[in-house]
Amino acid sequence: MVRKDYEKLFARLAPHEPPAWLLDKIFTRIRFEEEIFSVRKRLVLFSSLALVSVAAFVPVIRLCAAEFTQSGFYQFIALFFSDAGAVAANWQDFGMALLESLPATSSIALFAAMMMFLWSSKHLAQAMKIIFYSPQVIRS
């Protein structure tokens, strides 16, 4: 008997409807959390890429210095400072000799390591700016 009274009571009550703005607020918060998660993934990716490029930079510098010494590039540069008149008189031949002695592979590797570091640093700074200086970020 008690059970039937409850059934009658619940049958007459209208179901409670949530406010109309609640669904929009929930979806906005979900999108916000997805964006923050994406930015944090980029933060991890670009910081690890910057560390890898810095770690690669040290051996590439050593390789580049060794190849510059082995190719005689430093001697040509020293000639420029010691006898600038002879270099000025034969500047075309000096320029070609300088280009021929330039170690291209290690120079390209050095340039690539520098560019990778700069590129990853740029994107890392953008991700950090979004995370740390965005007014919408709620720190818990």
TIMI-2910 file (N, C-alpha, C, CB; in pm, 1 decimal, decimal comma, always signed):
<rs>
+----------+----------+----------+----------+----------+----------+----------+----------+----------+----------+----------+----------+------+
!      n_x !      n_y !      n_z !     ca_x !     ca_y !     ca_z !      c_x !      c_y !      c_z !     cb_x !     cb_y !     cb_z ! resn !
+----------+----------+----------+----------+----------+----------+----------+----------+----------+----------+----------+----------+------+
!    +81,1 !   -119,4 !     +0,0 !     +0,0 !     +0,0 !     +0,0 !    +86,0 !   +126,6 !     +0,0 !    -92,6 !     -0,6 !   +119,7 !  Met !
!   +189,9 !   +125,5 !    +76,8 !   +279,0 !   +240,2 !    +81,1 !   +345,3 !   +258,1 !    -55,4 !   +385,5 !   +223,2 !   +192,4 !  Val !
!   +375,7 !   +149,7 !   -117,9 !   +441,1 !   +154,6 !   -248,0 !   +351,5 !   +221,8 !   -352,4 !   +478,8 !    +13,3 !   -293,6 !  Arg !
!   +221,0 !   +195,0 !   -349,5 !   +129,9 !   +255,4 !   -446,0 !   +118,8 !   +407,2 !   -425,4 !     -8,5 !   +190,4 !   -435,2 !  Lys !
!   +126,0 !   +450,7 !   -300,3 !   +121,6 !   +593,6 !   -274,1 !   +241,8 !   +664,4 !   -336,6 !   +116,9 !   +619,7 !   -123,3 !  Asp !
!   +356,6 !   +603,3 !   -324,0 !   +477,4 !   +662,4 !   -385,3 !   +467,4 !   +662,4 !   -536,6 !   +603,5 !   +586,0 !   -341,7 !  Tyr !
!   +413,4 !   +554,6 !   -590,3 !   +398,0 !   +549,2 !   -736,0 !   +304,0 !   +657,2 !   -784,9 !   +346,9 !   +412,3 !   -779,6 !  Glu !
!   +194,8 !   +681,8 !   -713,3 !   +100,8 !   +787,7 !   -751,2 !   +166,4 !   +925,3 !   -739,5 !    -25,8 !   +781,6 !   -663,2 !  Lys !
!   +245,1 !   +943,1 !   -632,3 !   +311,8 !  +1071,5 !   -611,5 !   +410,8 !  +1099,4 !   -724,0 !   +383,7 !  +1073,6 !   -475,5 !  Leu !
!   +490,1 !   +999,8 !   -758,5 !   +590,2 !  +1019,6 !   -864,3 !   +527,1 !  +1028,3 !  -1001,9 !   +691,6 !   +907,0 !   -862,5 !  Phe !
!   +411,7 !   +969,0 !  -1018,2 !   +343,3 !   +976,4 !  -1147,8 !   +291,1 !  +1117,4 !  -1172,6 !   +227,2 !   +874,8 !  -1154,1 !  Ala !
!   +253,9 !  +1188,8 !  -1068,5 !   +199,0 !  +1323,3 !  -1084,5 !   +308,2 !  +1430,7 !  -1096,0 !   +107,7 !  +1355,5 !   -967,5 !  Arg !
!   +426,5 !  +1401,3 !  -1041,9 !   +533,7 !  +1501,4 !  -1046,5 !   +590,8 !  +1512,8 !  -1187,2 !   +645,5 !  +1465,7 !   -946,8 !  Leu !
!   +612,3 !  +1632,2 !  -1228,2 !   +676,1 !  +1655,3 !  -1358,3 !   +826,1 !  +1631,9 !  -1342,8 !   +646,9 !  +1800,5 !  -1411,8 !  Ala !
!   +888,1 !  +1572,8 !  -1443,1 !  +1033,3 !  +1551,5 !  -1431,3 !  +1106,5 !  +1686,2 !  -1426,6 !  +1086,0 !  +1465,4 !  -1550,1 !  Pro !
!  +1209,3 !  +1687,5 !  -1347,7 !  +1285,7 !  +1811,5 !  -1330,3 !  +1375,8 !  +1832,1 !  -1452,5 !  +1370,8 !  +1807,2 !  -1198,6 !  His !
!  +1365,6 !  +1947,2 !  -1514,5 !  +1445,4 !  +1980,8 !  -1632,3 !  +1563,6 !  +2067,2 !  -1590,5 !  +1359,3 !  +2053,9 !  -1738,8 !  Glu !
!  +1680,0 !  +2036,1 !  -1640,9 !  +1794,6 !  +2122,1 !  -1609,7 !  +1781,1 !  +2255,9 !  -1681,6 !  +1927,3 !  +2053,1 !  -1649,2 !  Pro !
!  +1849,0 !  +2357,5 !  -1633,7 !  +1841,2 !  +2488,4 !  -1699,8 !  +1894,7 !  +2480,3 !  -1843,2 !  +1920,3 !  +2594,2 !  -1619,3 !  Pro !
!  +1843,8 !  +2564,7 !  -1927,2 !  +1880,4 !  +2562,5 !  -2069,8 !  +2027,8 !  +2598,4 !  -2090,3 !  +1791,3 !  +2660,0 !  -2149,2 !  Ala !
!  +2084,7 !  +2682,5 !  -2006,9 !  +2223,4 !  +2726,8 !  -2024,1 !  +2324,1 !  +2622,4 !  -1978,8 !  +2246,4 !  +2855,2 !  -1948,0 !  Trp !
!  +2280,5 !  +2521,1 !  -1905,0 !  +2373,7 !  +2424,7 !  -1847,9 !  +2444,8 !  +2341,8 !  -1954,8 !  +2300,6 !  +2333,0 !  -1752,7 !  Leu !
!  +2372,4 !  +2301,2 !  -2059,3 !  +2434,2 !  +2220,9 !  -2165,4 !  +2543,3 !  +2300,0 !  -2237,5 !  +2327,6 !  +2173,9 !  -2266,2 !  Leu !
!  +2517,0 !  +2426,5 !  -2267,7 !  +2619,5 !  +2510,6 !  -2331,8 !  +2741,5 !  +2528,1 !  -2242,7 !  +2561,5 !  +2647,8 !  -2366,9 !  Asp !
!  +2717,8 !  +2545,7 !  -2115,7 !  +2829,2 !  +2564,2 !  -2022,1 !  +2913,4 !  +2436,8 !  -2012,6 !  +2776,4 !  +2603,8 !  -1882,3 !  Lys !
!  +2847,6 !  +2321,7 !  -2013,4 !  +2921,0 !  +2194,6 !  -2007,7 !  +3004,8 !  +2175,2 !  -2132,6 !  +2824,3 !  +2076,6 !  -1990,7 !  Ile !
!  +2946,2 !  +2199,7 !  -2250,5 !  +3021,6 !  +2183,6 !  -2374,6 !  +3135,5 !  +2284,1 !  -2386,8 !  +2929,1 !  +2197,1 !  -2493,4 !  Phe !
!  +3114,9 !  +2405,7 !  -2338,1 !  +3221,5 !  +2505,7 !  -2338,8 !  +3337,4 !  +2461,0 !  -2250,3 !  +3167,9 !  +2642,0 !  -2291,8 !  Thr !
!  +3305,2 !  +2407,4 !  -2135,0 !  +3409,8 !  +2360,1 !  -2044,0 !  +3483,9 !  +2240,2 !  -2102,7 !  +3349,3 !  +2322,8 !  -1907,9 !  Arg !
!  +3412,3 !  +2150,9 !  -2170,4 !  +3476,9 !  +2035,3 !  -2233,8 !  +3573,0 !  +2081,8 !  -2342,6 !  +3371,2 !  +1939,1 !  -2293,3 !  Ile !
!  +3529,7 !  +2176,2 !  -2426,5 !  +3619,2 !  +2230,0 !  -2530,6 !  +3740,5 !  +2299,0 !  -2470,2 !  +3543,5 !  +2328,4 !  -2620,4 !  Arg !
!  +3719,0 !  +2372,5 !  -2362,9 !  +3829,4 !  +2439,7 !  -2294,9 !  +3930,0 !  +2338,9 !  -2241,4 !  +3776,9 !  +2527,0 !  -2180,9 !  Phe !
!  +3882,2 !  +2233,4 !  -2178,2 !  +3972,8 !  +2130,0 !  -2125,6 !  +4046,3 !  +2058,4 !  -2237,8 !  +3895,0 !  +2028,3 !  -2041,5 !  Glu !
!  +3980,4 !  +2035,6 !  -2350,3 !  +4047,8 !  +1973,6 !  -2465,0 !  +4158,2 !  +2063,9 !  -2518,2 !  +3946,8 !  +1942,5 !  -2576,7 !  Glu !
!  +4131,9 !  +2194,8 !  -2525,2 !  +4234,3 !  +2288,4 !  -2572,4 !  +4353,2 !  +2293,3 !  -2476,6 !  +4174,6 !  +2428,8 !  -2589,1 !  Glu !
!  +4326,3 !  +2296,7 !  -2347,3 !  +4434,4 !  +2297,9 !  -2249,0 !  +4515,9 !  +2169,9 !  -2257,8 !  +4378,5 !  +2315,6 !  -2107,0 !  Ile !
!  +4448,7 !  +2056,7 !  -2275,4 !  +4519,5 !  +1929,0 !  -2290,0 !  +4607,7 !  +1930,9 !  -2414,4 !  +4419,3 !  +1811,6 !  -2297,4 !  Phe !
!  +4555,3 !  +1986,2 !  -2523,2 !  +4632,8 !  +1996,4 !  -2646,7 !  +4755,0 !  +2086,7 !  -2627,8 !  +4544,5 !  +2049,8 !  -2760,7 !  Ser !
!  +4736,8 !  +2197,4 !  -2559,1 !  +4848,4 !  +2290,0 !  -2535,2 !  +4953,3 !  +2223,6 !  -2446,2 !  +4797,8 !  +2421,7 !  -2470,1 !  Val !
!  +4909,0 !  +2148,7 !  -2346,4 !  +5005,1 !  +2079,3 !  -2259,6 !  +5081,7 !  +1972,5 !  -2335,4 !  +4933,4 !  +2016,3 !  -2140,5 !  Arg !
!  +5016,4 !  +1903,7 !  -2428,0 !  +5087,4 !  +1806,3 !  -2511,6 !  +5193,1 !  +1876,0 !  -2596,3 !  +4988,5 !  +1729,7 !  -2602,2 !  Lys !
!  +5155,3 !  +1991,1 !  -2654,1 !  +5253,0 !  +2067,1 !  -2733,0 !  +5367,3 !  +2116,8 !  -2646,1 !  +5185,4 !  +2185,4 !  -2802,3 !  Arg !
!  +5336,8 !  +2154,9 !  -2522,6 !  +5440,2 !  +2200,0 !  -2429,8 !  +5541,6 !  +2089,0 !  -2405,4 !  +5377,6 !  +2245,3 !  -2296,8 !  Leu !
!  +5494,3 !  +1968,5 !  -2381,0 !  +5584,4 !  +1854,6 !  -2359,1 !  +5662,2 !  +1823,0 !  -2486,1 !  +5505,3 !  +1730,4 !  -2312,9 !  Val !
!  +5594,4 !  +1822,1 !  -2600,1 !  +5659,8 !  +1789,4 !  -2726,8 !  +5771,0 !  +1888,5 !  -2760,3 !  +5557,2 !  +1786,6 !  -2839,5 !  Leu !
!  +5740,4 !  +2017,2 !  -2753,6 !  +5839,6 !  +2116,9 !  -2792,8 !  +5950,2 !  +2133,5 !  -2689,7 !  +5772,5 !  +2249,5 !  -2816,1 !  Phe !
!  +5922,6 !  +2110,3 !  -2563,1 !  +6031,2 !  +2116,0 !  -2465,3 !  +6125,3 !  +1997,8 !  -2482,8 !  +5975,2 !  +2118,3 !  -2322,4 !  Ser !
!  +6072,0 !  +1880,5 !  -2512,5 !  +6161,3 !  +1766,6 !  -2537,1 !  +6238,7 !  +1785,8 !  -2667,1 !  +6081,2 !  +1634,9 !  -2542,0 !  Ser !
!  +6176,3 !  +1844,6 !  -2768,0 !  +6246,1 !  +1872,7 !  -2892,7 !  +6357,2 !  +1975,3 !  -2872,0 !  +6147,6 !  +1922,4 !  -2998,3 !  Leu !
!  +6333,8 !  +2074,6 !  -2788,7 !  +6437,9 !  +2173,2 !  -2758,4 !  +6553,6 !  +2107,3 !  -2683,8 !  +6380,1 !  +2289,5 !  -2675,1 !  Ala !
!  +6523,0 !  +2018,6 !  -2590,5 !  +6630,2 !  +1947,8 !  -2518,7 !  +6711,0 !  +1858,7 !  -2611,4 !  +6572,0 !  +1864,1 !  -2405,5 !  Leu !
!  +6643,3 !  +1790,8 !  -2703,7 !  +6714,2 !  +1705,2 !  -2799,4 !  +6804,6 !  +1788,9 !  -2889,2 !  +6614,0 !  +1624,7 !  -2884,8 !  Val !
!  +6755,2 !  +1903,1 !  -2933,6 !  +6837,0 !  +1986,9 !  -3020,7 !  +6957,7 !  +2044,7 !  -2946,2 !  +6752,4 !  +2099,9 !  -3079,1 !  Ser !
!  +6941,3 !  +2078,4 !  -2818,4 !  +7054,8 !  +2126,5 !  -2739,1 !  +7155,2 !  +2013,5 !  -2717,7 !  +7006,7 !  +2182,7 !  -2602,7 !  Val !
!  +7104,1 !  +1893,6 !  -2691,3 !  +7193,0 !  +1778,7 !  -2672,5 !  +7266,5 !  +1744,3 !  -2801,7 !  +7113,5 !  +1657,1 !  -2623,3 !  Ala !
!  +7202,9 !  +1763,3 !  -2916,2 !  +7268,2 !  +1736,0 !  -3044,7 !  +7364,9 !  +1847,0 !  -3081,9 !  +7164,0 !  +1718,8 !  -3155,3 !  Ala !
!  +7345,0 !  +1963,1 !  -3025,4 !  +7426,7 !  +2079,1 !  -3061,6 !  +7573,0 !  +2060,4 !  -3020,1 !  +7369,9 !  +2205,6 !  -2996,8 !  Phe !
!  +7597,1 !  +2000,9 !  -2904,2 !  +7734,2 !  +1985,8 !  -2852,9 !  +7818,5 !  +1895,5 !  -2943,7 !  +7731,6 !  +1928,2 !  -2710,0 !  Val !
!  +7775,0 !  +1774,1 !  -2979,9 !  +7858,1 !  +1693,3 !  -3069,2 !  +7871,3 !  +1753,2 !  -3209,7 !  +7800,9 !  +1553,8 !  -3079,1 !  Pro !
!  +7768,2 !  +1821,3 !  -3254,6 !  +7775,7 !  +1882,5 !  -3387,6 !  +7877,7 !  +1995,1 !  -3387,9 !  +7637,7 !  +1935,3 !  -3431,7 !  Val !
!  +7886,9 !  +2070,4 !  -3280,4 !  +7988,3 !  +2178,0 !  -3271,7 !  +8128,4 !  +2117,1 !  -3275,3 !  +7969,4 !  +2262,8 !  -3141,1 !  Ile !
!  +8145,8 !  +2010,0 !  -3200,4 !  +8277,9 !  +1944,5 !  -3200,4 !  +8313,0 !  +1891,4 !  -3338,5 !  +8281,2 !  +1829,7 !  -3098,1 !  Arg !
!  +8217,5 !  +1828,2 !  -3403,9 !  +8241,0 !  +1776,4 !  -3538,9 !  +8272,2 !  +1889,5 !  -3635,2 !  +8119,4 !  +1697,3 !  -3588,4 !  Leu !
!  +8197,4 !  +1996,8 !  -3625,4 !  +8217,2 !  +2111,2 !  -3714,1 !  +8355,1 !  +2174,4 !  -3691,8 !  +8106,4 !  +2215,9 !  -3691,9 !  Cys !
!  +8395,1 !  +2189,4 !  -3567,0 !  +8526,5 !  +2247,4 !  -3537,8 !  +8637,7 !  +2157,5 !  -3590,4 !  +8543,5 !  +2269,8 !  -3386,4 !  Ala !
!  +8621,2 !  +2026,5 !  -3574,4 !  +8723,3 !  +1933,6 !  -3624,7 !  +8732,7 !  +1938,9 !  -3776,8 !  +8692,3 !  +1790,1 !  -3579,2 !  Ala !
!  +8619,7 !  +1946,3 !  -3843,9 !  +8622,4 !  +1952,1 !  -3990,9 !  +8673,4 !  +2086,3 !  -4041,5 !  +8483,2 !  +1925,6 !  -4047,4 !  Glu !
!  +8645,8 !  +2194,6 !  -3971,3 !  +8701,0 !  +2323,7 !  -4011,0 !  +8853,1 !  +2322,2 !  -3998,8 !  +8641,4 !  +2437,0 !  -3925,1 !  Phe !
!  +8903,4 !  +2259,7 !  -3892,5 !  +9048,1 !  +2251,3 !  -3874,1 !  +9110,9 !  +2161,2 !  -3979,6 !  +9081,4 !  +2199,5 !  -3733,6 !  Thr !
!  +9048,5 !  +2047,2 !  -4005,5 !  +9102,8 !  +1950,9 !  -4101,2 !  +9099,9 !  +2004,1 !  -4244,3 !  +9025,3 !  +1820,6 !  -4093,5 !  Gln !
!  +9000,6 !  +2082,3 !  -4279,3 !  +8989,3 !  +2130,3 !  -4416,9 !  +9080,6 !  +2248,2 !  -4447,5 !  +8847,5 !  +2169,0 !  -4445,3 !  Ser !
!  +9137,3 !  +2311,1 !  -4348,1 !  +9224,9 !  +2426,2 !  -4371,0 !  +9149,9 !  +2557,8 !  -4379,3 !  +9303,2 !  +2406,2 !  -4497,1 !  Gly !
!  +9024,8 !  +2558,7 !  -4340,2 !  +8944,1 !  +2680,2 !  -4345,4 !  +9002,8 !  +2788,8 !  -4255,9 !  +8800,0 !  +2650,3 !  -4304,2 !  Phe !
!  +9051,9 !  +2748,4 !  -4138,9 !  +9109,9 !  +2845,6 !  -4046,2 !  +9235,1 !  +2911,7 !  -4104,5 !  +9144,0 !  +2777,7 !  -3913,5 !  Tyr !
!  +9311,8 !  +2838,3 !  -4181,2 !  +9431,1 !  +2897,7 !  -4241,7 !  +9394,3 !  +3005,9 !  -4343,4 !  +9515,8 !  +2789,3 !  -4309,1 !  Gln !
!  +9286,8 !  +2980,1 !  -4418,7 !  +9242,4 !  +3082,3 !  -4513,8 !  +9191,7 !  +3207,5 !  -4441,5 !  +9132,1 !  +3025,8 !  -4604,8 !  Phe !
!  +9119,7 !  +3187,6 !  -4333,7 !  +9072,4 !  +3301,9 !  -4255,4 !  +9191,4 !  +3377,2 !  -4194,7 !  +8975,2 !  +3255,2 !  -4143,7 !  Ile !
!  +9292,5 !  +3302,8 !  -4147,5 !  +9412,6 !  +3366,9 !  -4092,1 !  +9486,8 !  +3445,3 !  -4200,4 !  +9506,4 !  +3261,2 !  -4029,1 !  Ala !
!  +9487,6 !  +3392,1 !  -4321,6 !  +9550,7 !  +3462,5 !  -4433,4 !  +9480,0 !  +3594,7 !  -4459,7 !  +9549,4 !  +3375,2 !  -4560,4 !  Leu !
!  +9350,1 !  +3596,5 !  -4446,7 !  +9274,4 !  +3720,3 !  -4466,9 !  +9318,7 !  +3828,0 !  -4368,3 !  +9123,7 !  +3694,0 !  -4452,2 !  Phe !
!  +9341,9 !  +3789,7 !  -4243,0 !  +9382,7 !  +3888,0 !  -4142,6 !  +9531,6 !  +3920,8 !  -4148,8 !  +9348,1 !  +3837,5 !  -4004,7 !  Phe !
!  +9614,5 !  +3826,5 !  -4193,9 !  +9758,6 !  +3852,9 !  -4195,2 !  +9803,1 !  +3927,2 !  -4321,5 !  +9835,3 !  +3722,0 !  -4183,1 !  Ser !
!  +9741,5 !  +3895,7 !  -4436,3 !  +9783,1 !  +3959,4 !  -4561,7 !  +9659,8 !  +4000,5 !  -4641,2 !  +9873,0 !  +3864,0 !  -4645,6 !  Asp !
!  +9593,4 !  +4102,1 !  -4594,3 !  +9469,2 !  +4146,7 !  -4656,9 !  +9493,3 !  +4202,0 !  -4796,7 !  +9401,7 !  +4252,2 !  -4570,5 !  Ala !
!  +9611,5 !  +4254,7 !  -4822,4 !  +9643,2 !  +4308,5 !  -4955,7 !  +9646,1 !  +4198,7 !  -5059,9 !  +9777,6 !  +4381,5 !  -4953,9 !  Gly !
!  +9708,7 !  +4085,3 !  -5028,2 !  +9712,8 !  +3973,1 !  -5122,1 !  +9573,2 !  +3915,7 !  -5144,3 !  +9807,5 !  +3863,4 !  -5070,7 !  Ala !
!  +9494,4 !  +3913,5 !  -5039,3 !  +9356,8 !  +3863,6 !  -5051,6 !  +9275,3 !  +3958,6 !  -5138,7 !  +9290,6 !  +3847,9 !  -4911,6 !  Val !
!  +9292,7 !  +4088,7 !  -5121,3 !  +9219,6 !  +4186,7 !  -5201,7 !  +9260,5 !  +4179,7 !  -5347,8 !  +9242,7 !  +4327,5 !  -5148,0 !  Ala !
!  +9388,8 !  +4152,0 !  -5373,9 !  +9435,0 !  +4142,5 !  -5512,1 !  +9379,7 !  +4018,7 !  -5580,9 !  +9587,1 !  +4140,9 !  -5517,0 !  Ala !
!  +9362,9 !  +3912,0 !  -5507,0 !  +9314,5 !  +3785,4 !  -5564,5 !  +9185,2 !  +3741,5 !  -5495,3 !  +9422,6 !  +3674,5 !  -5551,5 !  Asn !
!  +9091,6 !  +3832,2 !  -5480,6 !  +8972,3 !  +3804,7 !  -5402,2 !  +8884,8 !  +3696,1 !  -5463,1 !  +8892,3 !  +3930,1 !  -5386,2 !  Trp !
!  +8883,0 !  +3683,9 !  -5596,1 !  +8800,7 !  +3579,7 !  -5657,6 !  +8857,4 !  +3440,8 !  -5628,0 !  +8791,2 !  +3601,7 !  -5809,6 !  Gln !
!  +8988,7 !  +3426,1 !  -5643,3 !  +9050,6 !  +3297,2 !  -5612,5 !  +9041,4 !  +3266,5 !  -5463,2 !  +9197,5 !  +3296,0 !  -5657,7 !  Asp !
!  +9057,5 !  +3368,5 !  -5381,3 !  +9047,1 !  +3350,0 !  -5237,2 !  +8905,7 !  +3305,9 !  -5198,8 !  +9084,8 !  +3479,7 !  -5163,6 !  Phe !
!  +8806,6 !  +3366,8 !  -5257,8 !  +8667,8 !  +3330,0 !  -5229,3 !  +8637,0 !  +3187,2 !  -5271,5 !  +8572,9 !  +3425,6 !  -5299,2 !  Gly !
!  +8687,0 !  +3147,0 !  -5387,1 !  +8664,2 !  +3008,9 !  -5432,0 !  +8736,8 !  +2909,5 !  -5341,8 !  +8710,4 !  +2991,3 !  -5578,0 !  Met !
!  +8858,3 !  +2941,8 !  -5302,2 !  +8932,2 !  +2852,3 !  -5212,3 !  +8863,1 !  +2843,1 !  -5076,3 !  +9077,7 !  +2901,2 !  -5194,7 !  Ala !
!  +8809,3 !  +2953,6 !  -5030,8 !  +8737,0 !  +2955,0 !  -4904,4 !  +8610,8 !  +2868,3 !  -4912,7 !  +8700,3 !  +3099,1 !  -4865,7 !  Leu !
!  +8538,3 !  +2879,6 !  -5023,0 !  +8418,8 !  +2797,3 !  -5040,9 !  +8452,0 !  +2649,1 !  -5055,0 !  +8341,6 !  +2843,9 !  -5162,7 !  Leu !
!  +8561,6 !  +2619,0 !  -5123,1 !  +8600,2 !  +2478,9 !  -5140,3 !  +8644,1 !  +2415,3 !  -5009,2 !  +8711,9 !  +2467,6 !  -5242,6 !  Glu !
!  +8702,6 !  +2492,9 !  -4921,8 !  +8749,0 !  +2436,8 !  -4794,5 !  +8640,4 !  +2434,6 !  -4687,4 !  +8867,4 !  +2515,7 !  -4744,1 !  Ser !
!  +8526,7 !  +2494,1 !  -4715,3 !  +8417,2 !  +2498,1 !  -4618,8 !  +8356,9 !  +2358,1 !  -4604,3 !  +8308,5 !  +2600,7 !  -4662,5 !  Leu !
!  +8354,9 !  +2301,8 !  -4484,2 !  +8293,0 !  +2170,0 !  -4464,2 !  +8139,9 !  +2181,6 !  -4465,6 !  +8340,9 !  +2107,1 !  -4330,4 !  Pro !
!  +8080,5 !  +2143,4 !  -4575,6 !  +7937,4 !  +2166,1 !  -4596,3 !  +7850,3 !  +2077,2 !  -4507,1 !  +7902,1 !  +2142,3 !  -4741,9 !  Ala !
!  +7886,8 !  +1951,3 !  -4492,1 !  +7800,7 !  +1858,9 !  -4417,8 !  +7787,7 !  +1899,7 !  -4271,4 !  +7855,3 !  +1716,6 !  -4427,3 !  Thr !
!  +7898,8 !  +1925,0 !  -4207,4 !  +7891,6 !  +1962,7 !  -4066,5 !  +7830,6 !  +2102,2 !  -4049,1 !  +8031,2 !  +1957,9 !  -4003,3 !  Ser !
!  +7850,4 !  +2190,5 !  -4145,6 !  +7788,7 !  +2323,3 !  -4138,8 !  +7637,0 !  +2312,5 !  -4150,8 !  +7844,4 !  +2415,0 !  -4249,8 !  Ser !
!  +7591,2 !  +2224,1 !  -4238,0 !  +7446,8 !  +2202,5 !  -4251,8 !  +7391,0 !  +2139,8 !  -4125,2 !  +7415,8 !  +2113,1 !  -4373,8 !  Ile !
!  +7462,8 !  +2044,5 !  -4065,9 !  +7417,3 !  +1982,3 !  -3941,8 !  +7411,4 !  +2085,5 !  -3829,0 !  +7510,1 !  +1865,6 !  -3902,8 !  Ala !
!  +7508,5 !  +2173,7 !  -3821,7 !  +7508,2 !  +2279,7 !  -3720,5 !  +7391,4 !  +2374,9 !  -3741,5 !  +7640,1 !  +2357,4 !  -3723,7 !  Leu !
!  +7369,7 !  +2412,5 !  -3865,7 !  +7258,1 !  +2500,9 !  -3897,7 !  +7124,1 !  +2434,0 !  -3865,3 !  +7263,0 !  +2541,2 !  -4045,9 !  Phe !
!  +7111,7 !  +2305,0 !  -3896,3 !  +6987,4 !  +2231,9 !  -3868,3 !  +6961,4 !  +2223,1 !  -3717,8 !  +6993,6 !  +2090,4 !  -3929,1 !  Ala !
!  +7065,1 !  +2197,8 !  -3639,2 !  +7048,1 !  +2190,9 !  -3494,1 !  +7006,8 !  +2327,1 !  -3437,9 !  +7178,1 !  +2142,8 !  -3426,8 !  Ala !
!  +7067,6 !  +2433,7 !  -3488,2 !  +7029,9 !  +2567,7 !  -3442,4 !  +6886,3 !  +2601,2 !  -3480,9 !  +7125,1 !  +2672,5 !  -3500,2 !  Met !
!  +6848,6 !  +2569,6 !  -3603,7 !  +6713,3 !  +2601,4 !  -3649,1 !  +6609,3 !  +2518,8 !  -3574,2 !  +6700,7 !  +2577,5 !  -3799,6 !  Met !
!  +6640,3 !  +2392,4 !  -3546,0 !  +6547,2 !  +2309,1 !  -3470,3 !  +6528,9 !  +2364,8 !  -3329,4 !  +6597,2 !  +2163,4 !  -3464,4 !  Met !
!  +6637,3 !  +2409,9 !  -3268,8 !  +6626,6 !  +2469,4 !  -3135,7 !  +6544,1 !  +2597,9 !  -3138,6 !  +6765,8 !  +2497,9 !  -3079,2 !  Phe !
!  +6570,8 !  +2683,6 !  -3234,8 !  +6496,7 !  +2809,9 !  -3242,7 !  +6348,6 !  +2787,0 !  -3272,0 !  +6557,4 !  +2899,8 !  -3350,3 !  Leu !
!  +6318,6 !  +2693,9 !  -3363,1 !  +6180,0 !  +2663,8 !  -3397,4 !  +6105,2 !  +2606,2 !  -3277,8 !  +6174,2 !  +2566,3 !  -3515,1 !  Trp !
!  +6168,4 !  +2510,7 !  -3209,9 !  +6101,6 !  +2449,8 !  -3093,9 !  +6089,4 !  +2549,9 !  -2979,2 !  +6178,7 !  +2324,7 !  -3046,6 !  Ser !
!  +6185,8 !  +2639,1 !  -2963,3 !  +6178,0 !  +2742,2 !  -2859,7 !  +6063,5 !  +2839,3 !  -2886,4 !  +6310,2 !  +2818,7 !  -2850,9 !  Ser !
!  +6043,1 !  +2872,2 !  -3012,3 !  +5933,0 !  +2962,0 !  -3048,8 !  +5799,1 !  +2898,7 !  -3011,4 !  +5936,8 !  +2994,9 !  -3200,4 !  Lys !
!  +5779,1 !  +2773,7 !  -3050,3 !  +5652,6 !  +2706,7 !  -3020,8 !  +5638,8 !  +2676,4 !  -2871,3 !  +5641,4 !  +2577,1 !  -3101,7 !  His !
!  +5749,4 !  +2651,0 !  -2805,8 !  +5746,7 !  +2629,8 !  -2660,4 !  +5703,3 !  +2757,6 !  -2589,1 !  +5885,8 !  +2584,3 !  -2609,0 !  Leu !
!  +5754,8 !  +2869,8 !  -2633,3 !  +5716,8 !  +2998,1 !  -2573,1 !  +5568,8 !  +3028,2 !  -2596,9 !  +5803,6 !  +3111,9 !  -2630,0 !  Ala !
!  +5519,1 !  +2994,0 !  -2715,1 !  +5376,9 !  +3015,1 !  -2742,3 !  +5289,6 !  +2928,6 !  -2651,7 !  +5345,8 !  +2985,0 !  -2889,1 !  Gln !
!  +5327,2 !  +2803,1 !  -2634,2 !  +5250,0 !  +2713,1 !  -2548,0 !  +5255,7 !  +2758,9 !  -2402,7 !  +5302,4 !  +2569,0 !  -2560,0 !  Ala !
!  +5371,9 !  +2802,8 !  -2358,7 !  +5384,3 !  +2852,3 !  -2220,7 !  +5302,2 !  +2979,4 !  -2200,7 !  +5532,2 !  +2879,3 !  -2186,0 !  Met !
!  +5298,8 !  +3063,0 !  -2300,6 !  +5219,9 !  +3185,5 !  -2291,6 !  +5072,1 !  +3152,0 !  -2276,6 !  +5242,6 !  +3273,9 !  -2415,6 !  Lys !
!  +5025,2 !  +3054,9 !  -2352,2 !  +4884,0 !  +3016,1 !  -2343,3 !  +4853,2 !  +2958,0 !  -2206,4 !  +4848,4 !  +2914,4 !  -2453,2 !  Ile !
!  +4941,0 !  +2871,7 !  -2156,8 !  +4913,6 !  +2805,4 !  -2029,4 !  +4927,8 !  +2899,9 !  -1911,5 !  +5006,1 !  +2687,3 !  -2011,2 !  Ile !
!  +5034,1 !  +2976,9 !  -1905,9 !  +5062,8 !  +3055,3 !  -1786,7 !  +5000,8 !  +3194,3 !  -1785,4 !  +5208,5 !  +3068,0 !  -1771,3 !  Phe !
!  +4966,6 !  +3249,1 !  -1900,8 !  +4917,2 !  +3386,0 !  -1903,2 !  +4775,7 !  +3399,0 !  -1957,5 !  +5008,9 !  +3470,4 !  -1984,3 !  Tyr !
!  +4709,5 !  +3287,6 !  -1982,4 !  +4572,3 !  +3293,7 !  -2031,5 !  +4478,2 !  +3321,2 !  -1914,7 !  +4533,3 !  +3162,1 !  -2104,0 !  Ser !
!  +4388,6 !  +3418,6 !  -1928,2 !  +4299,9 !  +3448,9 !  -1814,9 !  +4195,4 !  +3341,3 !  -1790,9 !  +4230,8 !  +3580,9 !  -1837,6 !  Pro !
!  +4170,0 !  +3255,5 !  -1890,2 !  +4068,2 !  +3152,7 !  -1873,7 !  +4120,5 !  +3030,7 !  -1797,3 !  +4016,1 !  +3110,1 !  -2009,2 !  Gln !
!  +4250,3 !  +3017,8 !  -1784,7 !  +4306,5 !  +2899,5 !  -1720,1 !  +4277,5 !  +2904,9 !  -1571,0 !  +4458,8 !  +2889,2 !  -1745,9 !  Val !
!  +4215,1 !  +2801,1 !  -1522,3 !  +4184,8 !  +2791,0 !  -1380,0 !  +4287,1 !  +2695,6 !  -1320,2 !  +4036,9 !  +2741,5 !  -1354,4 !  Ile !
!  +4372,0 !  +2747,5 !  -1235,0 !  +4475,6 !  +2664,0 !  -1173,9 !  +4417,4 !  +2597,2 !  -1051,6 !  +4601,6 !  +2747,1 !  -1136,8 !  Arg !
!  +4435,3 !  +2466,8 !  -1047,1 !  +4381,9 !  +2395,3 !   -930,6 !  +4491,8 !  +2346,9 !   -839,5 !  +4297,2 !  +2277,9 !   -974,5 !  Ser !
+----------+----------+----------+----------+----------+----------+----------+----------+----------+----------+----------+----------+------+
</rs>
